[in-house]
Amino acid sequence: MQKALILEDNPEALAWIERRFKNVFPDASIVPAITIQQAQNSLSQHTFNMALIDLQLPDGSGLDVIKQINQTDPTLTCIVITIYDDDAHLFPALQAGAHGYLLKDMPSEQFESRLKLTASGEPALSPTIARKIIKHFERSHLS
């Protein structure tokens, strides 16, 4: 059974993410957190299969949570859920250890299909993000 931590400070976005997650994993248990402190407390009290993490939080950066998770439980799948589709946010998140990067403005069905892929070990990437990664390596190959 899936057990997910969702770290998101916007109540509307949190509710949207929870609905998407429950549509994909109906029997899942979800533990919401709106601050890094709450997330850290939950991580110390529960065992999760997945963590969906916003980058911009009231008490810091979601990148710090991803780094912490990768040090303490590298098997926990961390997926960034954000509005930022630029290289300045994407590549640091991947370097921190994120296993996926989904945009909050994705259509619900597309978001859910990407989440479903994670259950079989596939990376959860928004199409826009996958294209950015490919372009980044195309540019670095040409230079």
N, C-alpha and C positions, 0 to 999 in steps of 0.2 A: 504494500500500500504506500502511496506517495504521501510524504509529509513535507510541506513547503513553508519556508519563511518568506514573507513578502515584506520588504523594507521600502515603504513609500509614504511620504509625508502628506501628499495631497489626498484627502478623503474620497473625492470622486474618482481619481485615478486608481486608488487602492481598491475601491468597489468594482471598477471595471476589470482590473487584473484578477481579482478573486473570482469574478463570474467566468472569465475566460478559462482560468485554471480549473474550476469546478466542472465546466463543460467538457474539458479534456479528461480530467481525472475525477469522476463523480464521487468516488469514495475517499478522496484525499482529505487530509487534515491540513488546515492552513493556520499558521500563527502570524498575525500581522504585527508589524512594528512601524512606528512613525519617526523614531530617532535611532541613531547608531547605538546609543546606550540601551534602548529597549531590545534592539537586535542582538547585542552582545549578551544581555541577560538571557534571552531566549536560546541563543546558541549554547550557552553553558548549561541550560536546563533540559534541552531536547536534542534528539537526533533527527536530522533532516536528510531528505534525498535531494532537495533542490532549494536554492535560494534565489529569489527574484529581487534584484537590487536596483533602486534608483541611484543616480549619481549625485545629485544635489540634494542635500539634507540639511535640516536646520542646525545640526551640531557637527557637521563635517561632510566628508566625501565618502560616497559608497565604495570608492576604490580602496579605502582603508579597510573596509569590511571584507572585501574580496581578498585582499592580501592576507588578512588575519585568517580567513577560512582556509585559504590554500596552505597556510602554515600548520593549522591545527587539524584539518580534515580535507586533504586533497581529493578525496573521492566525492565530496559534495559538489554537485553541479551548480555553478553560479552563472546566472543569466542577468545581464544588465537590461533594465527596462527604462528607457529614457526618451526625451524629446530631441536629444542632441545627435545629429547625424554627421558631424564634422570629424576630421582626422584628429583634432586636438583632444577630443573625448574618446573616440573609438580606440585608437592604438594604445593609449595608456591603460584602458580597461582590459584589452586583450593581454597586454604585458603583465598586468596585475594578476591574471589568471582566470578571467571570465571565459566561460565555455560557450557563451552566446551573447548576442547583442540585438535586442528587439526594440523597435520604435513604437512609442505609444500611439502614434497616429496611423498605425497599420489598420487595415480593415479587420474586424473581429475574427472572421473565418481564417484569414491568413495568419493572424497572431496565434490562433488555436492550432493550426496545422503545424506551425513551427514548434510550438510547445510539445506537440505530440511526437515530433521527431526526436526530442531529447530522451524519451523513454527507450528508444532503440540505440542510443549513443550518438545520434547525429547532432551536429552543432545547430543551435537555434539562431539563425541570422536573418534579419530583414533583407529582402532582395536588394534594397538600396545599399545596405551595409556590405553585402557580398560583392556587389559591383565596386564599391570603394576599395575594398581589400584587393581585388583583382587589379584595379587601375593603379593602386599604390605599387604593386609589385611589377606591373608592366613598366611604370615610370622608372623604377629603380633598376630594372633590367636594361633599359635603354641608356641609362647614364653611366 
